[in-house]
Each structure stands twice: as structure tokens, then as C-alpha cells.
Amino acid sequence: MTGMAVRSSELLTTQAPSRLDAAARAWWVLRLGAALCYIGHGAFGFITKAAWLPYFAVVGIPESWAWRIMPWVGAVDVMAGMAVLFAPTRLPLLYMVGWAMWTALLRPLAGESAFEAVERAGNYGVPLALLVAAGFPRTWRQALAPLDATTPFACSPRLLAIVLRVTTSMLLLGHGALGAFVGPASLQRHTAAMGLPTDAMVWLGYVEIGLALLVALRPWIGLLLFVAVWKLATESLFYVSGSPIWEVIERAGSYAAPLALTLLLWRERQQQGSAAAPTTAR
């Protein structure tokens, strides 16, 4: 623990202010995205959701017990989200990553498309990015140590950008593949809410697959801003088509990942510009 504190103080004095700025801003965006994701998911536990029943059945929990367990699952999720929002430590982040990956895998295990698990990369990729940035704990004391935006990150901004790049590409690819190849009922309701024919879902799916490839190969600031707005607009169709607002809130990680990556790329561009200025002057 002492060694970690020493490394943190060294990073504070040696890193450029712009990089610390980028880390702090990305931290807040990711922190808010992870918190809202789990608060939204937990809300469905409190109000109960019939769509969860097949996932309980995967592990042998009968329907009667599943209805009783849902509020407890919701309570834990909401507490984890509130902890990350108001008193972040590594422990709730570990829970978020593990639980989100497991619930994503439950979908193909319950007979749904594997793209359902890929599409939920924002749920586990955003807390994973926070955990990579903070550093994986080696002891319980480190797991419970408080974190905040002034704490220098344990990884480089470039590594954090790679995690967010993969996360953004996966959530776009998964959602696009569902529209282009699977066509679930939820996406059909979305196209109907926009007044579009059902076939439009396929073409919109190909658009998202194209966006996923662009982000994976060569992301730029304008593209990532468009992706963040695109995801917020398309996921808001849950509410427009009659679903609870919690569906939109639960997917906050899908907006936070491209937005945080935008911040990192913007600060990197500023840093490169400031480094080139003295050379130009000479």
C-alpha cells in the first residue's frame, strides 16, 4: 500500500497537467456511466422483470423463487452503483465487472443470440476501464482504499484508450449484428417507433457494424462524438416505444465509453500540439 502511494505521488509530479486532466475527466464520465448502468439495472430488480426468468432458470432457480430474489439482486446493484458514484473503491468495480460479464453470458446460455452478450460490452467494459485505470487490488486493503479523480491512474492514458476502444467497438458490433442478422422484437419496436419499415432495422444494423469497424481501426474525435450521440438516440427508443426509462439509464455505459475515449483523444491532440510548438518556434 505504501509503495502504491509513493508511485501515485511520483506520477502527480511527473505527468503533464493535460494528461492528468484527461484522466480526471475520463474518470468522471466512466464513473457516472458505471453508476447509472447499475442503478438502472437494479431498478428492474425492484420492479421485477419477467424477461429475467429464463436467466434464473439457467442456474436451476424456479420461477417462484426468481420473483423473490429479483429485489435482492436489484438492491445489491443499486448499492454498487451508489458506491461508485459517491464513495468509489475497487471492490464494487470488481463486482461490477464480474456480475456484468456473468449476466451478459446468461443470455446465450438461455438460448438467445451470442451477440446479446457482445452488445452489453458497455456494462462490463466501463467498470473494467475504471479498474484498469485504478489498478487491480492485491490485498483487501487496496480493494477498500478510496479512489477519486485526483488519484493518478495506475495505467497510461493510451492503455485506458485501448480498453475503451475495444469496449465501444464491441457494443456497436453486437447491437448492429442483432439488427442485421437476428432482428429481436425490441429492435422491431424501435423501427416502428421511428415510423420506419422493419427492413430498416437490417440497414441500421449494417451502419452500426461499419461504425464498429471504424472505431476499431482508426477512431477520431468526430466519429466518437457521433457514436455517443447515436447510442443515446437509439437506446432512447426503448422509452419512445413504451419501455420504462430505466432501459435507457441501464445502458449508460454505451454512452460513457465513446465519450470518455473522445476526451482522451482530445487531450492527446492538445498535448501533441503543445509539444510541436517549441520546435516550430525554434
C-alpha positions, 0 to 999 in steps of 0.5 A: 500500500505504501509503495502504491502511494509513493508511485501515485505521488511520483506520477502527480509530479511527473505527468503533464497537467493535460494528461492528468486532466484527461484522466480526471475527466475520463474518470468522471464520465466512466464513473457516472456511466458505471453508476447509472448502468447499475442503478438502472439495472437494479431498478428492474430488480425492484420492479421485477422483470419477467424477461429475467426468468429464463436467466434464473432458470439457467442456474436451476432457480424456479420461477417462484423463487426468481420473483423473490430474489429479483429485489435482492439482486436489484438492491445489491446493484443499486448499492454498487452503483451508489458506491461508485458514484459517491464513495468509489473503491475497487471492490464494487468495480470488481463486482461490477465487472464480474456480475456484468460479464456473468449476466451478459453470458446468461443470455446465450446460455438461455438460448438467445443470440451470442451477440446479446452478450457482445452488445452489453460490452458497455456494462462490463467494459466501463467498470473494467476501464475504471479498474484498469485505470485504478489498478487491480487490488492485491490485498483487501486493503487496496480493494477498500482504499478510496479512489477519486479523480485526483488519484493518478491512474495506475495505467497510461492514458493510451492503455485506458484508450485501448480498453475503451476502444475495444469496449465501444467497438464491441457494443456497436458490433453486437447491437448492429449484428442483432439488427442485421442478422437476428432482428429481436422484437425490441429492435422491431419496436424501435423501427416502428417507433421511428415510423420506419419499415422493419427492413430498416432495422437490417440497414441500421444494423449494417451502419452500426457494424461499419461504425464498429469497424471504424472505431476499431481501426482508426477512431477520431474525435468526430466519429466518437462524438457521433457514436455517443450521440447515436447510442443515446438516440437509439437506446432512447427508443426503448422509452419512445416505444413504451419501455420504462426509462430505466432501459435507457439509464441501464445502458449508460455505459454505451454512452460513457465509453465513446465519450470518455475515449473522445476526451482522451483523444482530445487531450492527446491532440492538445498535448501533441500540439503543445509539444510541436510548438517549441520546435516550430518556434525554434 
